[in-house]
Amino acid sequence: MGGEGGALRLRSGRWPCRALRLRSGLVALRSGLRPLGALRLRVVGAERDDLADELVLMEEGILFVFPFEKLDVWCFAVDLVDYVFDVLERFPKNKHFRLIGQMESAVSSIAQNIAEGKGRQHKKEFIQFLYIAEGSLFEVLTLAILFRRRDLITEKELQKIRKQSELIDRKLRGLINYLRTKDPKAKRP
């Protein structure tokens, strides 16, 4: 783990979190969730640096962790939603409202399709939803390029969206390939 303020991704049990070492020696863990716009932090004590298997998450009561929340790709998709929504909030209110609405729908649809697919009974269905999520990801990137051409977002914002999109696409592809390997009948539609 990095020093104070250093962030990294790690696995705690079976689901990914962002970790931040605090001055007190505690570790603050942030899941990809932001219920009602609030940042959710879990603070736990840490005795050693190899925390991956040693962390115990504590909060007011034990929360059930849904299967899709354990997927790295879902967490990255939720992070992309947060970033894109922050960028869209500063857009002019009376211009391009249809494209803005389309971008909001497309970016949120990535995480939604991952979650819905994970809830399906068959791997084939899950893979189909992952392909739909990938299509939404491509739509987000296309809209971001259009917004950049219209000077509605900066080059830096576009590059951040591209970088996050590339990471999500690689994770989606990896998950699809993994699921197809486990079930050879589940081919691309």
Buried (B, 14 or more C-beta within 10 A) or exposed (E): BEEEEEEEEBBBEEBBBBBBBEEEEEBBBBBBEBEEEEEBEBBBEBEEEEBEEEBEBEEEEEEEEEEBBBBBBBBBBBBBBBBBBEBBEEBEEEEBEEBBEBBBEBBBBBBBBBBBBBEEEEBBBBBBBBBBBBBBBEBBBEBBBBBBEEEBBEEEBBEBBBEBBEBBBEBBEEBBEEBBEEBEEBEEE
